[in-house]
Amino acid sequence: MIHKHYHPNGKPAWSRWVMECDSCHCTAYMMSAENVEWLVSAWPDMNIYCPDCFNAWADQLIISALRCPDCGCIDLRLWPCEPDAHPDDQHPGLVDCAHCGAILLVVEPPTWF
């Protein structure tokens, strides 16, 4: 949420506008150096998140998406491709589970493979 303040003449008092995290309710002035990592959307009804809450939310999304489909373990190992390796020794898009050994294939590997 953004708490807005205005001068008596109706113009915005930008230096007094305060952002409030919709998750933990911590606050920061909108026009200060401490807010550079806050998630503020251009959409008027979207929630606003402080850096800590945004990072926790992002971590939860990543963890929930990256699980072994066989055992549910989140300890997955990525097999990067060595540019100088023989083609038979390259494994782009291959991930395996450290718990059960299941092999997962990434359909579209990231560009850094």
N, C-alpha and C positions, 0 to 999 in steps of 0.2 A: 504494500500500500504506500502511496506517496501522500504525505501530509503537506498541503500547499498553504502558503501564506501570501497575502497580497497587501500592498500599500493602500492607504486610504483612498488614493485616486484610482484604484482598481488594477494597477499594473502589478505583475508578479514580483514578489520579493524573493528572487532566486536564491539568495544566500541563506534563506530560512527554510527552504524546502527540505523535508526530511523523508528518507526512505525507511520503511519498516519491513523487515523480513516477514513474509506471511507464514513462515514455519516456526521460527524461534522468537520472533518479535524484537530482535535487536535492531538498533537504528543507526543511521549514518546520514550526515548531511549530503545532499545530492551534489552540491558543487564543492567537493573537497577531494583531496588526493586519496582518501581512505576508501573510496567507493569504486575504484577502477575495476574490480572483479565481480561486482554485483551483477546479477542477471536481471536486467530490466528490459522488458519486451516493448516493442512498438504497439502491440495490441493493448487496448485500454483495460480489458478485464482479466488479463493474465496475471498470475501471481508473480511476486518479486522475491528473489532469494538472495541471502547473503552468501559470501563465498563458501563458508563451512557447510551450510545446508545444501547449496547447489552441488558441492563435491560429494557429500554423503548420498544425495539423490542419484547422481551420476554413477557412483560406485555400486549402488543397489541395482541400477539398470544393467550395468555391465555384468555383475555377478549373476543376476537372474537369467541373463541371456547366454552366458558361457558356462554351461553345465554339461557333464557327460550324460548323454541320453540313456546309457545303460545303467549307471549306478548313481547318478545325480551329483557326483563329486565335482568340486570347482577347481581342483588341482590339475589343470590341463597344461601340457607341454607343447610348445610350438616348435616345429622343425623348420628353421630358416634355411634358405637356399644359399649355398656358397657359390659366388659367381665363377670361381676358378675350378669348381669340382666337375668331375666327369658327369655327363648327362644322367647316367644310371644312379649316381649318388645324390642327385638333387631331389628334394621332396617339397616342392612348393605347394602350399595349401594343405599340408598334413599336420594334424594335431592328434596327440594321444593322451589318454587319461593316465595319470600317475598312480591311480588307485587300482583300477581293474584292467588297464592295458587296452581298452577299446580304442580303435583308430577312427578318427573323424576326418572327413575331407571338407575343406572350405571350398565352396563352389566358386566364389570369386575372391581369390587371395588379395590382401592389401597390396598397394603399389610398392611397398618396400621389400617385397619378396624377391 
